Amino acid sequence: MRIGIISDTHGILRPEVFTHFAGVEHILHAGDIGPASLITELEAIAPVTAVWGNTDGFDVRNAVPEIGEVELAGRQVVVIHGHQLGSPTPDALQLTHPGADIIVYGHTHRPMKREIDGCLVLNPGGAGAPRFGLRPSLMLLHIEDDGLRTELVEL
């Protein structure tokens, strides 16, 4: 199964996202979406599990939960923005969601991949305007019979 992971779009949905997400079976958006219509644009590609982030308005907060949970290819996935923890870390996220196989978060705009006690914790970086000297990015997750594989894509 091929999954598109994105976060911190802040209302910017670059054309390259459609190219890189072509053929994905599901999209995970880890918050700070921008207008709720951005979710609709992503749904044109594949089903979306999205959560709201600290900068999202009430239109988004009324459309998506604060924390999302979905089962994908037999794996329990938690999607969270991360602002709930102040400065989210993989360790803190894994402790907060011990039943998850995969945790996807945003907020920091810094891409990250870390495995903790069998849980894969991922941050795709920020896909919106560049911040903190980092290039915008997204991530692809491949759930395969022999394990999990990720690709970080700079935009």
PyMOL commands that set and color helices and strands:
alter all, ss='L'
color gray80, all
select helices_A, chain A and resi 15-20+37-43+58-61+83-85+90-96
alter helices_A, ss='H'
color red, helices_A
select strands_A, chain A and resi 2-6+26-29+48-50+67-72+75-80+102-104+112-116+119-123+137-144+147-154
alter strands_A, ss='S'
color yellow, strands_A
deselect
rebuild
show_as cartoon
